[in-house]
Amino acid sequence: MDARDRQLIERLQGGDERALAELAARYSGRIQQLAMRHMKNAEDADEVTQDVLMKVYRNVGAFRGDAALSSWIYRITFNTAMSRLRRNRAARAAEAERDRRLQQDGQEAEGRPARQIADWSSLPDEHLLRAQLRAAVARAVQELPAIYRDPVVLRDIHGLTTEEASVRLKVKDQTLKSRLHRGRLLLRDRLRSFTDGLSLHRSTPAYS
């Protein structure tokens, strides 16, 4: 293993936060290049890059040095990109189903026959769950530090683009993306106790 990589690993495992900046400087360009091959989208590739850097930092204690640091990082990059692609496909499938339902509703409104589908959304438990989820999200967002809360609100709630949010907050695009990523991680952690209760069986691939 390269001596510089060995020293970097030791510093990361020792909790040296400055080593994270060095990790980013040394590998973010190559991570982004690999992510771009799979994502075909610069914004998604940027987010994959941020995810990978944080995963390396959090999981470096599990790195045994059996392979080069670069090989380990690239494997994490591949898994992270594949995971995001799966989520994107699931989102597109959900959107297609929503469009199909809207089209079906339109046909019913015009008096044309449409296949009946059970509507579970009207069940009282579903309404209660949605209300609880909205309240949990609102509370978690408000608890975020303002530096992370503002990017999350502008991008994920108000639907602004990265460029629009950057202008609004008067920061560079990359700064906005970094704060947004950190805000999403904090938000996910705050909501974990709620979402864990929704599924008793959860399977998460290593470093995905």
PyRosetta script that sets phi, psi and omega in degrees:
from pyrosetta import init, pose_from_sequence

init()
pose = pose_from_sequence("MDARDRQLIERLQGGDERALAELAARYSGRIQQLAMRHMKNAEDADEVTQDVLMKVYRNVGAFRGDAALSSWIYRITFNTAMSRLRRNRAARAAEAERDRRLQQDGQEAEGRPARQIADWSSLPDEHLLRAQLRAAVARAVQELPAIYRDPVVLRDIHGLTTEEASVRLKVKDQTLKSRLHRGRLLLRDRLRSFTDGLSLHRSTPAYS")
pose.set_psi(1, 142.8)
pose.set_omega(1, 178.7)
pose.set_phi(2, -58.1)
pose.set_psi(2, 138.0)
pose.set_omega(2, -177.0)
pose.set_phi(3, -61.7)
pose.set_psi(3, -37.5)
pose.set_omega(3, 178.7)
pose.set_phi(4, -64.8)
pose.set_psi(4, -40.2)
pose.set_omega(4, 178.0)
pose.set_phi(5, -65.1)
pose.set_psi(5, -39.9)
pose.set_omega(5, 180.0)
pose.set_phi(6, -62.3)
pose.set_psi(6, -42.5)
pose.set_omega(6, 178.8)
pose.set_phi(7, -66.4)
pose.set_psi(7, -39.2)
pose.set_omega(7, 179.6)
pose.set_phi(8, -63.6)
pose.set_psi(8, -42.9)
pose.set_omega(8, 179.0)
pose.set_phi(9, -61.5)
pose.set_psi(9, -43.8)
pose.set_omega(9, -180.0)
pose.set_phi(10, -61.4)
pose.set_psi(10, -41.0)
pose.set_omega(10, 179.2)
pose.set_phi(11, -68.1)
pose.set_psi(11, -40.4)
pose.set_omega(11, 177.9)
pose.set_phi(12, -64.1)
pose.set_psi(12, -44.1)
pose.set_omega(12, 179.6)
pose.set_phi(13, -67.0)
pose.set_psi(13, -24.5)
pose.set_omega(13, 177.2)
pose.set_phi(14, -83.7)
pose.set_psi(14, -0.8)
pose.set_omega(14, 177.4)
pose.set_phi(15, 83.2)
pose.set_psi(15, 18.3)
pose.set_omega(15, 179.5)
pose.set_phi(16, -75.0)
pose.set_psi(16, 107.0)
pose.set_omega(16, -177.2)
pose.set_phi(17, -65.8)
pose.set_psi(17, -26.8)
pose.set_omega(17, 178.4)
pose.set_phi(18, -66.2)
pose.set_psi(18, -24.7)
pose.set_omega(18, 178.5)
pose.set_phi(19, -67.1)
pose.set_psi(19, -26.8)
pose.set_omega(19, 177.8)
pose.set_phi(20, -64.2)
pose.set_psi(20, -39.5)
pose.set_omega(20, 177.6)
pose.set_phi(21, -64.9)
pose.set_psi(21, -38.6)
pose.set_omega(21, 178.0)
pose.set_phi(22, -67.3)
pose.set_psi(22, -39.8)
pose.set_omega(22, 176.6)
pose.set_phi(23, -59.1)
pose.set_psi(23, -45.0)
pose.set_omega(23, -179.7)
pose.set_phi(24, -64.5)
pose.set_psi(24, -43.2)
pose.set_omega(24, -179.4)
pose.set_phi(25, -63.1)
pose.set_psi(25, -35.7)
pose.set_omega(25, -175.0)
pose.set_phi(26, -83.7)
pose.set_psi(26, -33.4)
pose.set_omega(26, -170.4)
pose.set_phi(27, -120.9)
pose.set_psi(27, -13.9)
pose.set_omega(27, -173.4)
pose.set_phi(28, -61.3)
pose.set_psi(28, -36.1)
pose.set_omega(28, 179.4)
pose.set_phi(29, -62.5)
pose.set_psi(29, -43.9)
pose.set_omega(29, -179.8)
pose.set_phi(30, -72.4)
pose.set_psi(30, -35.3)
pose.set_omega(30, 176.5)
pose.set_phi(31, -62.8)
pose.set_psi(31, -45.9)
pose.set_omega(31, -178.5)
pose.set_phi(32, -64.2)
pose.set_psi(32, -38.8)
pose.set_omega(32, 179.0)
pose.set_phi(33, -62.5)
pose.set_psi(33, -43.0)
pose.set_omega(33, 178.2)
pose.set_phi(34, -67.7)
pose.set_psi(34, -41.7)
pose.set_omega(34, 179.7)
pose.set_phi(35, -62.2)
pose.set_psi(35, -37.8)
pose.set_omega(35, -178.1)
pose.set_phi(36, -64.3)
pose.set_psi(36, -32.2)
pose.set_omega(36, 179.3)
pose.set_phi(37, -60.8)
pose.set_psi(37, -34.0)
pose.set_omega(37, -177.4)
pose.set_phi(38, -93.0)
pose.set_psi(38, -39.6)
pose.set_omega(38, -172.3)
pose.set_phi(39, -82.3)
pose.set_psi(39, -31.0)
pose.set_omega(39, -178.5)
pose.set_phi(40, 58.4)
pose.set_psi(40, 23.5)
pose.set_omega(40, -176.2)
pose.set_phi(41, -150.3)
pose.set_psi(41, 121.8)
pose.set_omega(41, -172.8)
pose.set_phi(42, -62.6)
pose.set_psi(42, -40.7)
pose.set_omega(42, -177.4)
pose.set_phi(43, -67.1)
pose.set_psi(43, -43.2)
pose.set_omega(43, 177.2)
pose.set_phi(44, -64.6)
pose.set_psi(44, -39.5)
pose.set_omega(44, 178.7)
pose.set_phi(45, -63.0)
pose.set_psi(45, -38.3)
pose.set_omega(45, 177.1)
pose.set_phi(46, -62.2)
pose.set_psi(46, -43.5)
pose.set_omega(46, -178.0)
pose.set_phi(47, -69.5)
pose.set_psi(47, -36.9)
pose.set_omega(47, 174.8)
pose.set_phi(48, -60.6)
pose.set_psi(48, -42.8)
pose.set_omega(48, 179.8)
pose.set_phi(49, -59.4)
pose.set_psi(49, -46.2)
pose.set_omega(49, 178.7)
pose.set_phi(50, -63.6)
pose.set_psi(50, -41.1)
pose.set_omega(50, 178.5)
pose.set_phi(51, -60.7)
pose.set_psi(51, -44.8)
pose.set_omega(51, -177.0)
pose.set_phi(52, -63.5)
pose.set_psi(52, -45.7)
pose.set_omega(52, -179.4)
pose.set_phi(53, -59.2)
pose.set_psi(53, -41.5)
pose.set_omega(53, 179.4)
pose.set_phi(54, -69.3)
pose.set_psi(54, -36.6)
pose.set_omega(54, 178.2)
pose.set_phi(55, -66.4)
pose.set_psi(55, -40.5)
pose.set_omega(55, 177.3)
pose.set_phi(56, -61.9)
pose.set_psi(56, -44.3)
pose.set_omega(56, -178.6)
pose.set_phi(57, -63.9)
pose.set_psi(57, -42.1)
pose.set_omega(57, -177.1)
pose.set_phi(58, -75.2)
pose.set_psi(58, -31.0)
pose.set_omega(58, -172.5)
pose.set_phi(59, -107.3)
pose.set_psi(59, 9.3)
pose.set_omega(59, -175.6)
pose.set_phi(60, -62.7)
pose.set_psi(60, -23.8)
pose.set_omega(60, 178.3)
pose.set_phi(61, -63.6)
pose.set_psi(61, -23.0)
pose.set_omega(61, -179.8)
pose.set_phi(62, -88.7)
pose.set_psi(62, -6.1)
pose.set_omega(62, -178.8)
pose.set_phi(63, -77.0)
pose.set_psi(63, 119.5)
pose.set_omega(63, -175.0)
pose.set_phi(64, -95.0)
pose.set_psi(64, -10.3)
pose.set_omega(64, 179.6)
pose.set_phi(65, 82.5)
pose.set_psi(65, 15.5)
pose.set_omega(65, 179.0)
pose.set_phi(66, -68.3)
pose.set_psi(66, -26.7)
pose.set_omega(66, 178.7)
pose.set_phi(67, -128.9)
pose.set_psi(67, 174.0)
pose.set_omega(67, 178.7)
pose.set_phi(68, -65.6)
pose.set_psi(68, 149.5)
pose.set_omega(68, 177.6)
pose.set_phi(69, -56.9)
pose.set_psi(69, -40.5)
pose.set_omega(69, -178.9)
pose.set_phi(70, -61.7)
pose.set_psi(70, -39.5)
pose.set_omega(70, 179.4)
pose.set_phi(71, -64.0)
pose.set_psi(71, -41.6)
pose.set_omega(71, 178.8)
pose.set_phi(72, -63.9)
pose.set_psi(72, -43.8)
pose.set_omega(72, -179.9)
pose.set_phi(73, -64.3)
pose.set_psi(73, -41.1)
pose.set_omega(73, -178.5)
pose.set_phi(74, -68.7)
pose.set_psi(74, -32.2)
pose.set_omega(74, 176.7)
pose.set_phi(75, -67.1)
pose.set_psi(75, -41.1)
pose.set_omega(75, 176.7)
pose.set_phi(76, -63.4)
pose.set_psi(76, -40.2)
pose.set_omega(76, 179.1)
pose.set_phi(77, -61.2)
pose.set_psi(77, -45.3)
pose.set_omega(77, 179.5)
pose.set_phi(78, -61.0)
pose.set_psi(78, -48.2)
pose.set_omega(78, -179.3)
pose.set_phi(79, -62.8)
pose.set_psi(79, -39.2)
pose.set_omega(79, 179.8)
pose.set_phi(80, -66.7)
pose.set_psi(80, -42.5)
pose.set_omega(80, 178.8)
pose.set_phi(81, -63.8)
pose.set_psi(81, -43.1)
pose.set_omega(81, 179.2)
pose.set_phi(82, -63.5)
pose.set_psi(82, -38.9)
pose.set_omega(82, 178.9)
pose.set_phi(83, -63.7)
pose.set_psi(83, -42.7)
pose.set_omega(83, 179.4)
pose.set_phi(84, -66.7)
pose.set_psi(84, -38.6)
pose.set_omega(84, 177.5)
pose.set_phi(85, -62.1)
pose.set_psi(85, -40.1)
pose.set_omega(85, 177.6)
pose.set_phi(86, -63.0)
pose.set_psi(86, -42.0)
pose.set_omega(86, 178.7)
pose.set_phi(87, -65.3)
pose.set_psi(87, -39.4)
pose.set_omega(87, 178.5)
pose.set_phi(88, -63.4)
pose.set_psi(88, -41.4)
pose.set_omega(88, 178.7)
pose.set_phi(89, -64.2)
pose.set_psi(89, -40.2)
pose.set_omega(89, 179.0)
pose.set_phi(90, -64.4)
pose.set_psi(90, -39.7)
pose.set_omega(90, 178.4)
pose.set_phi(91, -64.5)
pose.set_psi(91, -41.2)
pose.set_omega(91, 178.7)
pose.set_phi(92, -65.7)
pose.set_psi(92, -37.1)
pose.set_omega(92, 178.6)
pose.set_phi(93, -65.4)
pose.set_psi(93, -40.9)
pose.set_omega(93, 178.2)
pose.set_phi(94, -64.1)
pose.set_psi(94, -39.9)
pose.set_omega(94, 179.1)
pose.set_phi(95, -66.3)
pose.set_psi(95, -39.3)
pose.set_omega(95, 178.4)
pose.set_phi(96, -64.5)
pose.set_psi(96, -39.6)
pose.set_omega(96, 177.8)
pose.set_phi(97, -65.3)
pose.set_psi(97, -39.8)
pose.set_omega(97, 177.3)
pose.set_phi(98, -61.9)
pose.set_psi(98, -44.1)
pose.set_omega(98, 178.6)
pose.set_phi(99, -62.9)
pose.set_psi(99, -38.3)
pose.set_omega(99, 179.2)
pose.set_phi(100, -64.0)
pose.set_psi(100, -40.8)
pose.set_omega(100, 179.4)
pose.set_phi(101, -66.7)
pose.set_psi(101, -39.7)
pose.set_omega(101, 178.3)
pose.set_phi(102, -62.8)
pose.set_psi(102, -42.0)
pose.set_omega(102, 178.2)
pose.set_phi(103, -63.8)
pose.set_psi(103, -40.0)
pose.set_omega(103, 179.1)
pose.set_phi(104, -64.2)
pose.set_psi(104, -42.6)
pose.set_omega(104, 178.4)
pose.set_phi(105, -61.3)
pose.set_psi(105, -38.3)
pose.set_omega(105, 178.9)
pose.set_phi(106, -65.0)
pose.set_psi(106, -39.0)
pose.set_omega(106, 178.0)
pose.set_phi(107, -64.6)
pose.set_psi(107, -39.9)
pose.set_omega(107, 179.3)
pose.set_phi(108, -65.8)
pose.set_psi(108, -37.8)
pose.set_omega(108, 179.3)
pose.set_phi(109, -65.2)
pose.set_psi(109, -30.2)
pose.set_omega(109, 179.6)
pose.set_phi(110, -86.2)
pose.set_psi(110, 1.5)
pose.set_omega(110, 177.3)
pose.set_phi(111, 87.7)
pose.set_psi(111, 4.3)
pose.set_omega(111, 178.7)
pose.set_phi(112, -85.1)
pose.set_psi(112, 142.4)
pose.set_omega(112, -178.4)
pose.set_phi(113, -64.9)
pose.set_psi(113, 143.7)
pose.set_omega(113, 176.5)
pose.set_phi(114, -140.7)
pose.set_psi(114, 146.9)
pose.set_omega(114, -178.9)
pose.set_phi(115, -65.3)
pose.set_psi(115, 131.1)
pose.set_omega(115, -178.4)
pose.set_phi(116, -75.6)
pose.set_psi(116, 132.8)
pose.set_omega(116, 178.1)
pose.set_phi(117, -124.7)
pose.set_psi(117, 133.9)
pose.set_omega(117, -179.7)
pose.set_phi(118, -61.0)
pose.set_psi(118, 132.1)
pose.set_omega(118, -179.6)
pose.set_phi(119, -102.9)
pose.set_psi(119, 99.8)
pose.set_omega(119, -178.7)
pose.set_phi(120, -80.6)
pose.set_psi(120, -13.5)
pose.set_omega(120, -174.4)
pose.set_phi(121, -68.0)
pose.set_psi(121, -16.0)
pose.set_omega(121, -178.0)
pose.set_phi(122, -87.5)
pose.set_psi(122, -5.7)
pose.set_omega(122, -179.6)
pose.set_phi(123, -64.1)
pose.set_psi(123, 140.4)
pose.set_omega(123, -179.4)
pose.set_phi(124, -55.9)
pose.set_psi(124, -41.0)
pose.set_omega(124, -179.1)
pose.set_phi(125, -61.6)
pose.set_psi(125, -36.3)
pose.set_omega(125, 179.2)
pose.set_phi(126, -66.4)
pose.set_psi(126, -42.4)
pose.set_omega(126, 177.5)
pose.set_phi(127, -61.9)
pose.set_psi(127, -42.3)
pose.set_omega(127, 180.0)
pose.set_phi(128, -63.9)
pose.set_psi(128, -43.4)
pose.set_omega(128, -179.6)
pose.set_phi(129, -62.2)
pose.set_psi(129, -43.6)
pose.set_omega(129, 179.8)
pose.set_phi(130, -63.3)
pose.set_psi(130, -41.4)
pose.set_omega(130, 179.3)
pose.set_phi(131, -63.7)
pose.set_psi(131, -41.1)
pose.set_omega(131, 179.3)
pose.set_phi(132, -66.4)
pose.set_psi(132, -39.3)
pose.set_omega(132, 179.7)
pose.set_phi(133, -65.4)
pose.set_psi(133, -44.6)
pose.set_omega(133, 178.2)
pose.set_phi(134, -59.4)
pose.set_psi(134, -43.3)
pose.set_omega(134, -179.5)
pose.set_phi(135, -65.4)
pose.set_psi(135, -40.9)
pose.set_omega(135, -179.9)
pose.set_phi(136, -64.6)
pose.set_psi(136, -42.7)
pose.set_omega(136, 179.1)
pose.set_phi(137, -64.2)
pose.set_psi(137, -46.8)
pose.set_omega(137, -179.2)
pose.set_phi(138, -59.7)
pose.set_psi(138, -43.1)
pose.set_omega(138, -179.9)
pose.set_phi(139, -66.1)
pose.set_psi(139, -42.8)
pose.set_omega(139, -179.4)
pose.set_phi(140, -65.1)
pose.set_psi(140, -39.7)
pose.set_omega(140, 178.4)
pose.set_phi(141, -63.2)
pose.set_psi(141, -43.7)
pose.set_omega(141, -179.2)
pose.set_phi(142, -64.9)
pose.set_psi(142, -27.1)
pose.set_omega(142, -178.8)
pose.set_phi(143, -81.1)
pose.set_psi(143, -12.1)
pose.set_omega(143, 179.4)
pose.set_phi(144, -68.6)
pose.set_psi(144, 145.4)
pose.set_omega(144, 171.4)
pose.set_phi(145, -58.7)
pose.set_psi(145, 143.9)
pose.set_omega(145, -174.1)
pose.set_phi(146, -55.2)
pose.set_psi(146, -34.1)
pose.set_omega(146, -177.4)
pose.set_phi(147, -63.1)
pose.set_psi(147, -27.7)
pose.set_omega(147, 177.7)
pose.set_phi(148, -100.8)
pose.set_psi(148, -30.0)
pose.set_omega(148, -178.2)
pose.set_phi(149, -64.8)
pose.set_psi(149, -43.8)
pose.set_omega(149, -176.0)
pose.set_phi(150, -60.5)
pose.set_psi(150, -46.8)
pose.set_omega(150, 176.7)
pose.set_phi(151, -60.7)
pose.set_psi(151, -39.9)
pose.set_omega(151, 180.0)
pose.set_phi(152, -63.9)
pose.set_psi(152, -44.2)
pose.set_omega(152, -178.9)
pose.set_phi(153, -64.6)
pose.set_psi(153, -46.1)
pose.set_omega(153, -177.4)
pose.set_phi(154, -67.1)
pose.set_psi(154, -43.2)
pose.set_omega(154, -175.3)
pose.set_phi(155, -82.5)
pose.set_psi(155, -48.6)
pose.set_omega(155, -170.0)
pose.set_phi(156, -92.8)
pose.set_psi(156, -21.8)
pose.set_omega(156, -179.4)
pose.set_phi(157, -104.4)
pose.set_psi(157, -48.3)
pose.set_omega(157, -179.8)
pose.set_phi(158, -86.6)
pose.set_psi(158, -12.8)
pose.set_omega(158, 174.6)
pose.set_phi(159, 76.7)
pose.set_psi(159, 21.0)
pose.set_omega(159, 178.0)
pose.set_phi(160, -70.6)
pose.set_psi(160, 153.5)
pose.set_omega(160, 173.8)
pose.set_phi(161, -75.1)
pose.set_psi(161, 167.7)
pose.set_omega(161, 177.1)
pose.set_phi(162, -57.8)
pose.set_psi(162, -43.5)
pose.set_omega(162, -178.5)
pose.set_phi(163, -64.3)
pose.set_psi(163, -43.3)
pose.set_omega(163, -179.6)
pose.set_phi(164, -65.1)
pose.set_psi(164, -42.6)
pose.set_omega(164, 179.7)
pose.set_phi(165, -66.7)
pose.set_psi(165, -37.7)
pose.set_omega(165, 178.8)
pose.set_phi(166, -62.6)
pose.set_psi(166, -43.2)
pose.set_omega(166, 178.4)
pose.set_phi(167, -63.8)
pose.set_psi(167, -43.9)
pose.set_omega(167, -178.7)
pose.set_phi(168, -61.1)
pose.set_psi(168, -40.3)
pose.set_omega(168, -177.5)
pose.set_phi(169, -92.5)
pose.set_psi(169, -4.8)
pose.set_omega(169, 178.1)
pose.set_phi(170, 59.9)
pose.set_psi(170, 47.2)
pose.set_omega(170, 176.4)
pose.set_phi(171, -132.4)
pose.set_psi(171, 165.3)
pose.set_omega(171, 177.2)
pose.set_phi(172, -70.9)
pose.set_psi(172, 155.2)
pose.set_omega(172, -179.8)
pose.set_phi(173, -56.3)
pose.set_psi(173, -44.6)
pose.set_omega(173, -177.7)
pose.set_phi(174, -64.5)
pose.set_psi(174, -37.3)
pose.set_omega(174, 176.8)
pose.set_phi(175, -63.9)
pose.set_psi(175, -43.2)
pose.set_omega(175, 177.9)
pose.set_phi(176, -59.2)
pose.set_psi(176, -46.2)
pose.set_omega(176, -178.4)
pose.set_phi(177, -63.4)
pose.set_psi(177, -40.6)
pose.set_omega(177, 180.0)
pose.set_phi(178, -63.7)
pose.set_psi(178, -44.7)
pose.set_omega(178, 179.6)
pose.set_phi(179, -68.2)
pose.set_psi(179, -37.4)
pose.set_omega(179, 177.7)
pose.set_phi(180, -62.7)
pose.set_psi(180, -44.7)
pose.set_omega(180, 179.6)
pose.set_phi(181, -61.1)
pose.set_psi(181, -45.8)
pose.set_omega(181, -180.0)
pose.set_phi(182, -64.2)
pose.set_psi(182, -40.6)
pose.set_omega(182, 178.8)
pose.set_phi(183, -62.4)
pose.set_psi(183, -40.8)
pose.set_omega(183, 178.4)
pose.set_phi(184, -65.0)
pose.set_psi(184, -38.8)
pose.set_omega(184, 178.0)
pose.set_phi(185, -63.4)
pose.set_psi(185, -45.0)
pose.set_omega(185, 179.2)
pose.set_phi(186, -63.3)
pose.set_psi(186, -41.3)
pose.set_omega(186, 179.9)
pose.set_phi(187, -64.2)
pose.set_psi(187, -42.7)
pose.set_omega(187, 178.9)
pose.set_phi(188, -61.4)
pose.set_psi(188, -41.3)
pose.set_omega(188, 179.0)
pose.set_phi(189, -63.3)
pose.set_psi(189, -41.0)
pose.set_omega(189, -179.1)
pose.set_phi(190, -68.2)
pose.set_psi(190, -27.5)
pose.set_omega(190, -178.3)
pose.set_phi(191, -93.7)
pose.set_psi(191, -3.5)
pose.set_omega(191, -173.5)
pose.set_phi(192, -61.0)
pose.set_psi(192, -40.6)
pose.set_omega(192, -179.0)
pose.set_phi(193, -63.1)
pose.set_psi(193, -31.0)
pose.set_omega(193, 178.5)
pose.set_phi(194, -76.9)
pose.set_psi(194, -49.9)
pose.set_omega(194, -175.3)
pose.set_phi(195, -70.8)
pose.set_psi(195, -28.3)
pose.set_omega(195, 177.9)
pose.set_phi(196, -62.3)
pose.set_psi(196, -28.8)
pose.set_omega(196, -179.9)
pose.set_phi(197, -75.4)
pose.set_psi(197, -10.7)
pose.set_omega(197, -178.9)
pose.set_phi(198, -84.7)
pose.set_psi(198, -18.6)
pose.set_omega(198, -178.2)
pose.set_phi(199, -142.3)
pose.set_psi(199, 125.1)
pose.set_omega(199, 179.3)
pose.set_phi(200, -83.3)
pose.set_psi(200, -18.5)
pose.set_omega(200, -177.8)
pose.set_phi(201, -126.0)
pose.set_psi(201, 110.5)
pose.set_omega(201, -179.5)
pose.set_phi(202, -128.0)
pose.set_psi(202, 131.6)
pose.set_omega(202, 179.7)
pose.set_phi(203, -118.5)
pose.set_psi(203, 121.1)
pose.set_omega(203, -179.4)
pose.set_phi(204, -123.0)
pose.set_psi(204, 117.1)
pose.set_omega(204, -179.8)
pose.set_phi(205, -65.2)
pose.set_psi(205, 149.2)
pose.set_omega(205, -178.5)
pose.set_phi(206, -60.8)
pose.set_psi(206, 130.0)
pose.set_omega(206, 175.9)
pose.set_phi(207, 57.2)
pose.set_psi(207, 31.4)
pose.set_omega(207, 178.8)
pose.set_phi(208, -95.9)
pose.dump_pdb("model.pdb")
